[in-house]
């Protein structure tokens, strides 16, 4: 009986740990997206574009995280974060496995972020 309980407890613990690891590593969260977006915004090209569009980077990144999260699959969202982090090979590995509609959504979301998150953009 003790062995059965120990085995069941061990299996239950393994399932809980597995679920937690999957939840933590399965997809990027919005704070990770914002951090990656802020880091990407440090490049000269991004700073110039921000200035041209009148974008406050932090507000843009927070808004963009929401837009991307609602528009992309988990894989698309993760790939976008990896791309902003400069991890292009990892991002490419993910996007190469996505179907065509997911890939198109990933391309479209950048334009949607500008439309929805830049000053003067129409808000829904």
BAPA-338312 format. One record per residue: residue number from 1; x, z, y of N, C-alpha, C, CB in turn. Coordinates in steps of 0.05 Angstrom, whole numbers, m for minus. Each point is the difference from the previous one (the first is absolute). Glycine has a CB too. Example, Ala and Ser with C-alpha at 12.3 -4.5 7.8 and 13.67 -1.06 7.14 Angstrom:
BEGIN
+-----+--------+--------+--------+--------+--------+--------+--------+--------+--------+--------+--------+--------+
| pos |    nxx |    nzz |    nyy |   caxx |   cazz |   cayy |    cxx |    czz |    cyy |   cbxx |   cbzz |   cbyy |
+-----+--------+--------+--------+--------+--------+--------+--------+--------+--------+--------+--------+--------+
|   1 |    264 |    156 |   m114 |    m18 |      0 |     24 |     18 |      0 |     24 |    m38 |     25 |    m23 |
|   2 |     31 |    m39 |     44 |     16 |      1 |     24 |    m15 |     14 |     22 |     24 |    m43 |    m13 |
+-----+--------+--------+--------+--------+--------+--------+--------+--------+--------+--------+--------+--------+
This chain:
BEGIN
+-----+--------+--------+--------+--------+--------+--------+--------+--------+--------+--------+--------+--------+
| pos |    nxx |    nzz |    nyy |   caxx |   cazz |   cayy |    cxx |    czz |    cyy |   cbxx |   cbzz |   cbyy |
+-----+--------+--------+--------+--------+--------+--------+--------+--------+--------+--------+--------+--------+
|   1 |     16 |      0 |    m24 |    m16 |      0 |     24 |     17 |      0 |     25 |    m36 |     24 |    m25 |
|   2 |     58 |     m8 |     25 |     18 |      1 |     22 |     12 |    m27 |      5 |      9 |     48 |     m9 |
|   3 |     m1 |    m62 |    m13 |     12 |    m26 |      3 |    m19 |    m20 |     12 |     29 |     10 |    m39 |
|   4 |    m55 |     m9 |     31 |    m20 |    m18 |     11 |     m3 |      5 |     30 |    m24 |     m1 |    m44 |
|   5 |     22 |     26 |     52 |     m3 |      6 |     29 |     25 |    m10 |     15 |    m28 |     40 |    m11 |
|   6 |     51 |    m35 |      0 |     25 |     m9 |     13 |      1 |    m30 |      3 |     23 |     40 |    m18 |
|   7 |    m32 |    m54 |     m3 |      0 |    m29 |      1 |    m21 |    m10 |     20 |     14 |     m2 |    m48 |
|   8 |    m37 |     14 |     48 |    m21 |     m8 |     20 |      9 |      6 |     28 |    m36 |      9 |    m34 |
|   9 |     48 |     15 |     38 |     10 |      7 |     27 |     21 |    m20 |      9 |    m11 |     48 |     m9 |
|  10 |     29 |    m55 |    m10 |     21 |    m19 |      7 |    m11 |    m27 |      7 |     31 |     25 |    m30 |
|  11 |    m50 |    m34 |     15 |    m13 |    m26 |      6 |    m15 |      1 |     26 |     m4 |     m9 |    m49 |
|  12 |    m10 |     31 |     55 |    m14 |      2 |     25 |     20 |      0 |     23 |    m37 |     26 |    m23 |
|  13 |     59 |    m12 |     20 |     20 |      1 |     22 |     12 |    m27 |      4 |     10 |     48 |    m11 |
|  14 |     m5 |    m63 |    m11 |     11 |    m27 |      2 |    m19 |    m18 |     15 |     26 |      7 |    m43 |
|  15 |    m52 |     m5 |     37 |    m20 |    m16 |     13 |     m2 |      6 |     30 |    m25 |     m2 |    m43 |
|  16 |     26 |     28 |     50 |     m1 |      8 |     28 |     24 |    m11 |     15 |    m26 |     41 |    m12 |
|  17 |     50 |    m37 |      1 |     25 |     m9 |     13 |     m1 |    m30 |      3 |     25 |     39 |    m19 |
|  18 |    m33 |    m53 |     m2 |     m2 |    m30 |      1 |    m19 |     m9 |     22 |     10 |     m2 |    m49 |
|  19 |    m33 |     15 |     51 |    m19 |     m7 |     21 |     11 |      5 |     28 |    m38 |     11 |    m32 |
|  20 |     52 |     11 |     35 |     12 |      6 |     26 |     21 |    m20 |      7 |    m10 |     48 |     m6 |
|  21 |     27 |    m55 |    m13 |     21 |    m20 |      5 |    m12 |    m27 |      7 |     31 |     25 |    m30 |
|  22 |    m52 |    m33 |     16 |    m13 |    m25 |      6 |    m12 |      0 |     27 |     m9 |     m6 |    m48 |
|  23 |     m4 |     28 |     56 |    m12 |      2 |     26 |     21 |     m1 |     22 |    m37 |     26 |    m19 |
|  24 |     60 |    m14 |     14 |     21 |      1 |     21 |     15 |    m26 |      2 |      4 |     49 |     m8 |
|  25 |      1 |    m62 |    m14 |     16 |    m24 |      1 |    m16 |    m26 |     m2 |     36 |     26 |    m19 |
|  26 |    m62 |    m24 |     14 |    m16 |    m23 |     m4 |     m4 |    m17 |     24 |    m22 |     25 |    m35 |
|  27 |     23 |    m14 |     58 |     m4 |    m16 |     24 |     10 |     16 |     24 |    m40 |    m23 |    m20 |
|  28 |     45 |      8 |     41 |     10 |     12 |     25 |    m23 |     13 |     14 |     37 |    m34 |      4 |
|  29 |    m32 |     57 |      9 |    m21 |     12 |     16 |      3 |     m9 |     29 |     m2 |     39 |    m32 |
|  30 |    m17 |    m31 |     49 |      1 |     m9 |     28 |     23 |     11 |     15 |    m49 |     m4 |     m2 |
|  31 |     58 |     28 |     m4 |     23 |     11 |     15 |     26 |    m15 |     m7 |    m22 |     45 |      0 |
|  32 |     24 |    m54 |    m25 |     23 |    m17 |     m8 |     m1 |    m27 |     14 |      2 |     24 |    m45 |
|  33 |    m26 |    m35 |     47 |     m4 |    m25 |     14 |      9 |      3 |     30 |    m39 |    m13 |    m32 |
|  34 |     29 |     34 |     45 |      6 |      4 |     28 |     30 |      4 |      4 |    m45 |     21 |      7 |
|  35 |     58 |     m6 |    m25 |     29 |      5 |      2 |     15 |    m27 |     m3 |     m6 |     47 |    m18 |
|  36 |     m2 |    m63 |     m1 |     13 |    m26 |     m4 |     m4 |    m18 |     24 |     m6 |      4 |    m50 |
|  37 |    m19 |     m4 |     61 |     m6 |    m17 |     23 |     16 |      9 |     25 |    m47 |     m7 |    m19 |
|  38 |     50 |     33 |     22 |     16 |     10 |     23 |     29 |     m8 |     m3 |    m32 |     39 |      5 |
|  39 |     42 |    m37 |    m29 |     28 |     m8 |     m5 |      4 |    m30 |      5 |      4 |     37 |    m34 |
|  40 |    m23 |    m53 |     24 |      2 |    m29 |      4 |     m2 |     m6 |     30 |    m21 |     m8 |    m45 |
|  41 |      7 |     24 |     60 |     m3 |     m4 |     29 |     25 |      5 |     16 |    m47 |     13 |     m6 |
|  42 |     68 |     m4 |     m6 |     25 |      5 |     14 |     17 |    m25 |      3 |     m1 |     46 |    m18 |
|  43 |     m6 |    m67 |      5 |     15 |    m25 |      3 |     m4 |    m12 |     27 |     m3 |     m8 |    m50 |
|  44 |     22 |     m7 |     60 |     m2 |    m12 |     26 |    m24 |    m19 |      1 |     49 |      3 |      6 |
|  45 |    m54 |    m18 |    m28 |    m22 |    m19 |      0 |    m27 |     15 |      2 |     28 |    m32 |    m28 |
|  46 |    m30 |     54 |     13 |    m25 |     15 |      1 |     m4 |     13 |     27 |      4 |      9 |    m49 |
|  47 |     17 |      1 |     61 |     m3 |     12 |     26 |     m8 |    m20 |     21 |     35 |     33 |    m12 |
|  48 |    m25 |    m57 |     10 |     m7 |    m22 |     18 |    m29 |     m8 |     m3 |     46 |    m16 |     m1 |
|  49 |    m55 |     15 |    m24 |    m28 |     m7 |     m6 |    m19 |     22 |     10 |     15 |    m28 |    m40 |
|  50 |     m7 |     53 |     35 |    m16 |     22 |      9 |     m4 |     m1 |     30 |     16 |     28 |    m38 |
|  51 |      6 |    m33 |     52 |     m1 |     m2 |     29 |    m18 |    m23 |      9 |     46 |     20 |      3 |
|  52 |    m43 |    m43 |    m15 |    m16 |    m23 |      6 |    m30 |      4 |     m4 |     39 |    m28 |    m12 |
|  53 |    m45 |     42 |    m10 |    m28 |      5 |     m6 |    m11 |     26 |     13 |      8 |    m24 |    m43 |
|  54 |      9 |     39 |     55 |     m8 |     25 |     12 |     m8 |     21 |    m21 |    m16 |    m25 |     39 |
|  55 |     32 |     25 |    m61 |     m7 |     17 |    m22 |     16 |     27 |      1 |     m9 |    m41 |    m28 |
|  56 |     m6 |     63 |     25 |     13 |     26 |     m4 |      4 |      2 |    m30 |    m22 |     22 |     41 |
|  57 |     46 |    m22 |    m50 |      7 |     m3 |    m28 |    m14 |     20 |    m18 |     44 |    m18 |     14 |
|  58 |    m43 |     44 |     m7 |    m12 |     20 |    m17 |    m30 |     m4 |     m4 |     36 |     32 |     15 |
|  59 |    m50 |    m37 |      6 |    m29 |     m5 |     m2 |     m5 |    m26 |    m16 |     m8 |     23 |     45 |
|  60 |     24 |    m43 |    m40 |     m3 |    m25 |    m15 |      4 |      4 |    m30 |     16 |    m25 |     40 |
|  61 |      5 |     41 |    m47 |      6 |      5 |    m28 |    m22 |     16 |    m14 |     49 |     m1 |     11 |
|  62 |    m60 |     21 |      3 |    m22 |     16 |    m11 |    m25 |    m17 |     m5 |     18 |     41 |     23 |
|  63 |    m24 |    m58 |     m3 |    m23 |    m18 |     m3 |      6 |    m20 |    m22 |    m11 |      6 |     49 |
|  64 |     35 |    m17 |    m49 |      7 |    m19 |    m21 |     m1 |     10 |    m28 |     29 |    m20 |     34 |
|  65 |    m22 |     46 |    m37 |     m2 |     12 |    m27 |    m29 |      0 |    m10 |     40 |     29 |     11 |
|  66 |    m58 |    m23 |      7 |    m29 |      1 |     m7 |     m9 |    m29 |     m7 |     m7 |     40 |     30 |
|  67 |     14 |    m59 |    m13 |     m8 |    m28 |     m5 |     11 |    m10 |    m27 |     m1 |     m8 |     50 |
|  68 |     27 |     13 |    m54 |     12 |     m9 |    m25 |    m12 |     14 |    m24 |     43 |     m9 |     25 |
|  69 |    m47 |     35 |    m23 |    m11 |     15 |    m23 |    m28 |    m11 |     m8 |     26 |     41 |     15 |
|  70 |    m42 |    m48 |      6 |    m27 |    m10 |     m6 |     m1 |    m30 |     m8 |    m16 |     35 |     32 |
|  71 |     38 |    m49 |    m27 |      0 |    m29 |     m4 |     16 |     m9 |    m25 |     m5 |     m5 |     49 |
|  72 |     23 |     22 |    m58 |     18 |     m9 |    m22 |     m5 |     16 |    m26 |     34 |    m12 |     35 |
|  73 |    m26 |     m1 |    m56 |      1 |     14 |    m26 |     22 |     21 |      2 |    m18 |    m41 |    m26 |
|  74 |     18 |     59 |      7 |     21 |     20 |     m2 |     27 |    m13 |     m1 |    m31 |     32 |    m23 |
|  75 |     34 |    m53 |      8 |     25 |    m14 |     m3 |      8 |    m14 |     27 |     m9 |     m7 |    m49 |
|  76 |    m11 |     m5 |     62 |      6 |    m13 |     25 |      9 |     20 |     22 |    m34 |    m35 |    m12 |
|  77 |     21 |     58 |     12 |      7 |     21 |     19 |     28 |     10 |     m5 |    m49 |     13 |      3 |
|  78 |     55 |     m8 |    m28 |     27 |     10 |     m8 |     21 |    m21 |      7 |    m20 |     27 |    m37 |
|  79 |     14 |    m52 |     32 |     20 |    m21 |      6 |      5 |     m2 |     30 |    m16 |    m26 |    m40 |
|  80 |     m5 |     30 |     56 |      3 |     m1 |     29 |     18 |     23 |     10 |    m45 |    m22 |      4 |
|  81 |     41 |     45 |    m15 |     17 |     23 |      7 |     29 |     m5 |     m8 |    m40 |     31 |     m6 |
|  82 |     44 |    m41 |    m18 |     27 |     m6 |     m9 |     13 |    m21 |     17 |    m13 |     12 |    m46 |
|  83 |     m2 |    m32 |     54 |     11 |    m21 |     18 |      9 |     12 |     27 |    m30 |    m34 |    m22 |
|  84 |     13 |     52 |     33 |      7 |     12 |     26 |     24 |     19 |     m3 |    m48 |     m3 |     14 |
|  85 |     52 |     14 |    m38 |     23 |     17 |     m6 |     25 |    m16 |     m5 |    m31 |     34 |    m18 |
|  86 |     29 |    m60 |     18 |     23 |    m17 |     m5 |      6 |     m4 |    m30 |     18 |     15 |     43 |
|  87 |    m36 |     m7 |    m60 |      3 |     m3 |    m29 |    m14 |    m25 |     m9 |      2 |     50 |     m6 |
|  88 |      9 |    m73 |     15 |    m12 |    m26 |     m5 |     m2 |     m8 |    m29 |     17 |    m12 |     45 |
|  89 |      4 |     18 |    m61 |     m1 |     m7 |    m28 |    m22 |     15 |    m14 |     49 |     m9 |      1 |
|  90 |    m52 |     35 |      4 |    m22 |     15 |    m12 |    m27 |    m10 |      9 |     30 |     40 |     m2 |
|  91 |    m33 |    m46 |     27 |    m25 |    m11 |     11 |     m6 |    m27 |    m14 |      7 |     24 |     44 |
|  92 |     13 |    m41 |    m46 |     m4 |    m26 |    m12 |     m8 |      2 |    m29 |     33 |    m19 |     32 |
|  93 |    m21 |     38 |    m46 |     m7 |      5 |    m28 |    m29 |      7 |     m3 |     47 |     16 |     m9 |
|  94 |    m58 |     m1 |     27 |    m28 |      8 |     m1 |    m18 |    m24 |      7 |     12 |     47 |     12 |
|  95 |     m5 |    m61 |     10 |    m18 |    m22 |      9 |      1 |    m23 |    m20 |      8 |     14 |     47 |
|  96 |     13 |    m18 |    m61 |      2 |    m22 |    m20 |    m20 |      4 |    m23 |     48 |     m7 |     13 |
|  97 |    m56 |     32 |    m17 |    m19 |      6 |    m22 |    m29 |      1 |     10 |     37 |     26 |    m22 |
|  98 |    m41 |    m28 |     48 |    m27 |      1 |     11 |    m14 |    m27 |     m3 |     15 |     36 |     32 |
|  99 |    m42 |    m36 |    m33 |    m14 |    m25 |     m2 |     m1 |    m13 |     28 |    m28 |     17 |    m39 |
| 100 |     19 |    m42 |     40 |      1 |    m15 |     25 |    m16 |     13 |     23 |      6 |    m41 |    m28 |
| 101 |    m29 |     51 |     22 |    m16 |     13 |     21 |     13 |     25 |     11 |    m41 |    m19 |    m21 |
| 102 |     55 |     34 |      4 |     14 |     24 |      9 |     24 |     m9 |     18 |    m14 |     26 |    m42 |
| 103 |     27 |    m47 |     35 |     23 |    m10 |     16 |    m10 |    m10 |     27 |     25 |    m12 |    m42 |
| 104 |    m47 |     m2 |     42 |    m11 |     m9 |     26 |     m9 |     23 |     17 |    m15 |    m42 |    m22 |
| 105 |      3 |     62 |     11 |     m8 |     24 |     15 |     24 |     13 |     12 |    m39 |      7 |    m30 |
| 106 |     62 |     m6 |     16 |     24 |     12 |     10 |     10 |    m15 |     25 |     12 |     16 |    m46 |
| 107 |    m14 |    m42 |     46 |      8 |    m16 |     23 |    m19 |      4 |     23 |     21 |    m34 |    m31 |
| 108 |    m47 |     35 |     25 |    m20 |      2 |     21 |      0 |     27 |     14 |    m27 |    m32 |    m26 |
| 109 |     34 |     53 |     12 |     m2 |     27 |     11 |     18 |      4 |     25 |    m11 |     17 |    m46 |
| 110 |     34 |    m30 |     47 |     17 |      3 |     23 |    m14 |    m10 |     25 |     41 |     m6 |    m29 |
| 111 |    m55 |    m17 |     27 |    m15 |    m11 |     23 |    m23 |     19 |      6 |     13 |    m47 |    m12 |
| 112 |    m26 |     57 |     m8 |    m22 |     19 |      4 |      9 |     25 |     15 |    m22 |    m17 |    m41 |
| 113 |     46 |     26 |     34 |     11 |     24 |     14 |      3 |     m5 |     30 |     24 |     13 |    m43 |
| 114 |    m14 |    m36 |     50 |      3 |     m7 |     28 |    m27 |     m2 |     14 |     43 |    m25 |    m10 |
| 115 |    m62 |     12 |     m4 |    m27 |     m3 |     12 |    m14 |     27 |      4 |     m3 |    m44 |    m22 |
| 116 |      7 |     62 |      3 |    m15 |     25 |      1 |     15 |     23 |     13 |    m23 |    m15 |    m41 |
| 117 |     49 |     13 |     42 |     16 |     23 |      9 |     15 |     m3 |     26 |      5 |     10 |    m47 |
| 118 |     m3 |    m35 |     56 |     14 |     m5 |     26 |    m19 |      6 |     23 |     30 |    m36 |    m22 |
| 119 |    m20 |     45 |     44 |    m18 |      5 |     23 |    m17 |    m24 |      7 |     33 |     33 |     18 |
| 120 |    m57 |    m29 |    m11 |    m18 |    m22 |      7 |    m12 |    m14 |    m23 |     26 |     m5 |     40 |
| 121 |    m18 |     12 |    m65 |    m12 |    m13 |    m24 |    m28 |     10 |     m3 |     45 |     m4 |    m22 |
| 122 |    m62 |    m13 |     11 |    m27 |      7 |     m5 |     m1 |     22 |    m21 |    m17 |    m46 |     13 |
| 123 |      3 |     67 |     m8 |     m3 |     22 |    m20 |    m27 |     m4 |    m13 |     29 |     32 |     27 |
| 124 |    m30 |    m28 |    m53 |    m25 |     m3 |    m15 |    m15 |     26 |      1 |     20 |    m33 |    m31 |
+-----+--------+--------+--------+--------+--------+--------+--------+--------+--------+--------+--------+--------+
